[in-house]
Amino acid sequence: MTQTLTAPQSSSPASEPSKTPWWEFFTFSVDHKVIGIQYLVTSFTFYLIGGALASAVRVELATPDPDLVDPAFYNSLFTMHGTVMIFLWIVPAVTGGFGNYLVPLMIGARDMAFPRLNAIAFWLTIPAGLLLMSSFFVGPASTGWTAYPPLSILTDEHVGQAIWILSILLVGTSSILAAVNFIVTIWSMRMPEMDLFSMPLFCWAMMATSVLALLATPVLAGAMVLLGFDLLIGTNFFNPTGGGDPVVYQHLFWFYSHPAVYVMILPVFGIISEVLPPHSRKPIFGYKAIAYSSMMICALGLFVWAHHMFTSGTPDWLRVFFMVATLLVAVPTGIKVFSWVATLWGGKLRLESPLLFAMGFISTFLIGGLSGVMLGSAPIDIHVHDTYFVVAHFHYVLFGGSVFGIYAGLYHWFPKMTGRMLNEFWGKVHFVLTFIGMHLTFGPMHILGLQGMPRRVAQYDPQFAPINVICTIGAFVLAISTIPFLINAIYSWFKGDQAPDNPWDALTLEWTTASPPIPHNWVGDPVLATGPYDYGEDYRLARQQAIADSQPAV
């Protein structure tokens, strides 16, 4: 990694915090920090809604018979749960939330390249979410978050399905606008002393995420438009009764929706790479390998979509191609995991909430990654297709991966965002409950899947009931785990201990300004005194001296 020890050219970062008025968070602000917090709070609200829907699903599945809701409404529950969690929680939180707040601060920029476009991207998510929730009043979509035709175009819930399509189009437009903004910002607005290999790994992850979103999201948008035409005006793009091909929709949908998994997880990879070094007091292991592996995942992620379609009449030779491509994705992902473990190895670990959630991420995501390798193998995938084994894998990747990573980032950067420290005791309670609830809920689902229990059904064979009871108990633990975090975050935001500018003694640029940062981030030019992960006494002293030299004469 390129090492830079620069003599600052102007005044030092601000040391006095600047409190943003509360009402500004409800306005059309163009401040990237306000927009980042708007994304995080809004997406977390939808997380609570999606979690309530998931709890209802698990209560229904506690017994083999439909005793909470009828099977038709159950279909709507899991459809809306999946849609909310993916499109209104994880994607906005990791890209819009952390990306907006951190990227300009990490590269020494005053704001994003296109501030107004940034605000528009956020405010598109509000009507998308409200529209989706409003569909409960007219009959919500009930065709799964994949909306496969012909079911989605022959459904009785035409209005609800049309609202669902419009909501996805709004979220997709927001994602495209944000991707353009991130690419331009990272590529053209880095401070002059910062080359690509002095850039924090979170920025590499956001670059890869944005390229992937920019290439894949328009395909989903096209599929949604054509699906809407079939539903509302009677065209036959995907309707087999009129000569359409529903498998074409599957290709279009998964061309976006499998890269969407990487859109949800790549920024989290970046978060983990930022959390581990300061909390283990060690340089990141294999900086360039981690950076290049993000770009490898971006490239390979565009060639794996049809492994979701091994049972859709895919020719054998094409199955082999997508199977090999899917297995190859494990290589750059494995590079990251080994690098993170090597970073922790021999470090002076500070077992605080950010590090606990980061280590919890590594362990749970590893399980999800290994089951993903299994599902990438066509013979195994055909055997467990549409069973609870797939549900278990998906949630180990996206809850054990993305959500654990989001929590690690929230605990790590909460002092920077608010100027207050979260309560560490309740942070650890939150971690323990989340970790136990996660494994208790989704771990047994691997067994259910291997035994043949199909997903997306409200009624099932009584032989699966005991394991489903365990999963439902785990879901309640998982729901309860959110309570200490909510109380901790709300109380600490207003009454928590005052945070120093750099409570973790971290080296990336966002920690060189006030907590919370002033409107334009720094008083003068930011100081790039060391590389972002150069932990060690010599570099720490050099950094302190460089900052001291930048102080204006009194």
Disulfide bonds with the S-S distance in Angstrom:
none
